[in-house]
Amino acid sequence: MAMPAAAIGLVATAYAANQQKKAAKGAANAAQQGYDAATAEQARQYDQSRADNMPWLQAGQNALAGMQALNAGDFSGFTQSPDYQFALDQGLKSLEREAAARGGLYSGGADADRMQFASGLASQNYNNYYNRLAGLAGAGQTAGSGLAALGQNYANAVGNNAIGAGNVRASVYGQNAYANNMLAGSIANAGINALGKS
């Protein structure tokens, strides 16, 4: 016995609706995988960039701590710095050689010369030391600002990916509703046609 045309149409509509739902779900899954891959790559890039900038940030933080110590009256960082120690050592050796050549190495005048030299050296080099710290602190501040922008960009990208994935899912629900409406309409038409023929 042949299947009535209305039943064939109903089966075809049901099949088409089912295929549309499968296709929509497959598209949504593919889109989600793409968004997930993009988010993972953005996280990898963020982590790498953060790691690359951390030495600059830490150097800036250390320099800022050194500046704060100087401003609080702790000059140990300055007086123990290699360049100051070298200049002090070389200068004092030069004064001692000169005093020894004159025969006054252990005289009060030689001691006064050493104190005057050390005091003058400290005055001359303090600003240079402070400015070097300020430069490093500035590099750290720049790195910190860059990391803040990097974090904001990462957050924006991840947020956009989540919104995009949500939009794809919403679209699937709309496509499924449309397919269900098509199927319901076909069932209703088949019922109406069947009632009209009886």
C-alpha positions as CSV (number, residue, x, y, z in Angstrom):
1,M,0.0,0.0,0.0
2,A,1.4,3.4,-1.0
3,M,2.1,6.0,1.6
4,P,-0.2,9.0,1.3
5,A,1.5,12.2,0.1
6,A,0.7,14.0,3.3
7,A,2.6,11.3,5.3
8,I,5.6,11.6,2.9
9,G,5.6,15.3,3.3
10,L,5.4,14.9,7.1
11,V,8.3,12.5,7.2
12,A,10.4,14.7,4.9
13,T,9.7,17.7,7.0
14,A,10.6,15.8,10.2
15,Y,13.8,14.6,8.6
16,A,14.7,18.1,7.4
17,A,14.0,19.6,10.8
18,N,16.2,16.9,12.5
19,Q,19.0,17.6,10.0
20,Q,18.8,21.3,10.6
21,K,19.0,20.8,14.3
22,K,22.1,18.5,13.9
23,A,23.7,21.0,11.6
24,A,23.1,23.9,14.0
25,K,24.5,21.9,16.9
26,G,27.6,20.9,14.8
27,A,28.1,24.5,13.8
28,A,27.8,25.6,17.5
29,N,30.3,23.0,18.6
30,A,32.7,24.0,15.9
31,A,32.4,27.7,16.8
32,Q,32.8,26.9,20.5
33,Q,36.0,24.9,19.7
34,G,37.3,27.9,17.8
35,Y,36.5,30.3,20.6
36,D,38.1,28.0,23.1
37,A,41.2,27.7,20.9
38,A,41.4,31.5,20.6
39,T,41.0,31.9,24.3
40,A,43.8,29.3,25.0
41,E,46.2,31.1,22.6
42,Q,45.4,34.5,24.1
43,A,46.1,33.0,27.6
44,R,49.4,31.6,26.3
45,Q,50.4,34.9,24.8
46,Y,49.4,36.8,27.9
47,D,51.4,34.4,30.2
48,Q,54.5,34.7,27.9
49,S,54.3,38.5,27.7
50,R,53.8,38.7,31.4
51,A,56.8,36.5,32.0
52,D,58.9,38.5,29.5
53,N,58.1,41.8,31.3
54,M,58.5,40.6,34.9
55,P,62.2,41.3,35.1
56,W,61.6,44.9,34.2
57,L,58.8,45.2,36.6
58,Q,60.9,43.7,39.4
59,A,63.9,45.8,38.6
60,G,61.7,48.9,38.8
61,Q,60.2,47.8,42.1
62,N,63.7,47.2,43.5
63,A,64.9,50.6,42.3
64,L,61.8,52.3,43.8
65,A,62.6,50.6,47.1
66,G,66.2,51.9,46.9
67,M,64.9,55.5,46.2
68,Q,62.5,55.2,49.2
69,A,65.4,54.0,51.4
70,L,67.5,57.0,50.3
71,N,64.7,59.4,51.0
72,A,64.3,57.9,54.4
73,G,68.0,58.5,55.2
74,D,69.3,55.0,54.5
75,F,72.3,55.5,52.3
76,S,73.7,52.0,52.5
77,G,72.6,51.1,49.0
78,F,74.5,54.1,47.7
79,T,77.6,53.6,49.8
80,Q,77.7,49.9,49.0
81,S,77.1,50.4,45.2
82,P,80.0,48.9,43.1
83,D,80.7,52.2,41.2
84,Y,80.9,54.3,44.4
85,Q,83.1,51.7,46.2
86,F,85.4,51.5,43.2
87,A,85.7,55.3,42.9
88,L,86.2,55.6,46.6
89,D,88.9,52.9,46.7
90,Q,90.8,54.3,43.8
91,G,90.6,57.8,45.0
92,L,91.8,56.9,48.5
93,K,94.7,54.8,47.1
94,S,95.7,57.8,45.0
95,L,95.7,60.1,48.0
96,E,97.7,57.5,50.1
97,R,100.3,57.1,47.4
98,E,100.6,60.9,47.2
99,A,100.8,61.3,51.0
100,A,103.4,58.4,51.2
101,A,105.5,60.1,48.5
102,R,105.6,63.2,50.6
103,G,106.3,61.2,53.8
104,G,103.0,62.2,55.5
105,L,100.9,59.0,55.0
106,Y,99.9,58.9,58.7
107,S,99.6,62.7,59.3
108,G,96.5,64.6,60.2
109,G,96.7,66.4,56.8
110,A,96.4,63.1,55.0
111,D,93.4,62.1,57.0
112,A,91.8,65.5,56.3
113,D,92.5,65.0,52.6
114,R,90.8,61.5,52.7
115,M,87.7,62.8,54.5
116,Q,87.4,65.8,52.1
117,F,87.8,63.4,49.1
118,A,85.2,60.9,50.4
119,S,82.7,63.7,51.2
120,G,83.2,65.3,47.8
121,L,82.9,62.0,46.0
122,A,79.6,61.2,47.8
123,S,78.2,64.6,46.9
124,Q,79.2,64.2,43.3
125,N,77.9,60.6,42.9
126,Y,74.7,60.7,44.9
127,N,72.7,62.4,42.2
128,N,74.0,60.0,39.6
129,Y,73.0,57.0,41.7
130,Y,69.6,58.5,42.5
131,N,69.0,59.2,38.8
132,R,70.0,55.7,37.8
133,L,67.5,54.3,40.4
134,A,64.8,56.7,39.0
135,G,65.5,55.5,35.5
136,L,65.1,51.9,36.6
137,A,62.0,52.7,38.5
138,G,60.6,54.4,35.4
139,A,61.3,51.3,33.4
140,G,59.4,49.3,36.0
141,Q,56.5,51.7,35.9
142,T,56.4,51.4,32.1
143,A,56.5,47.6,32.4
144,G,53.7,47.8,35.0
145,S,51.6,50.0,32.7
146,G,52.2,47.6,29.8
147,L,51.2,44.6,31.9
148,A,48.0,46.4,33.0
149,A,47.2,47.1,29.4
150,L,48.0,43.5,28.4
151,G,45.8,42.2,31.2
152,Q,42.9,44.5,30.1
153,N,43.3,43.4,26.4
154,Y,43.3,39.8,27.5
155,A,40.2,40.3,29.6
156,N,38.5,42.0,26.7
157,A,39.4,39.3,24.2
158,V,38.2,36.5,26.5
159,G,35.0,38.4,27.2
160,N,34.5,38.9,23.4
161,N,35.1,35.2,22.9
162,A,32.5,34.3,25.6
163,I,30.0,36.7,24.1
164,G,30.6,35.2,20.6
165,A,30.2,31.7,21.9
166,G,27.0,32.7,23.7
167,N,25.7,34.3,20.5
168,V,26.3,31.1,18.5
169,R,24.5,29.1,21.2
170,A,21.6,31.5,21.1
171,S,21.5,31.2,17.3
172,V,21.3,27.4,17.6
173,Y,18.3,27.7,19.9
174,G,16.6,30.0,17.4
175,Q,17.4,27.6,14.6
176,N,16.0,24.7,16.6
177,A,12.8,26.6,17.4
178,Y,12.4,27.4,13.7
179,A,12.9,23.7,12.8
180,N,10.4,22.7,15.5
181,N,7.9,25.3,14.2
182,M,8.3,23.9,10.6
183,L,7.7,20.4,11.9
184,A,4.7,21.4,14.0
185,G,3.2,23.3,11.0
186,S,3.7,20.2,8.8
187,I,2.0,18.0,11.4
188,A,-0.9,20.5,11.7
189,N,-1.3,20.7,7.9
190,A,-1.2,16.9,7.6
191,G,-3.9,16.7,10.3
192,I,-6.0,19.3,8.6
193,N,-5.7,17.6,5.3
194,A,-6.5,14.2,6.8
195,L,-9.6,15.6,8.5
196,G,-10.7,17.4,5.3
197,K,-10.6,14.1,3.4
198,S,-12.6,12.1,5.8
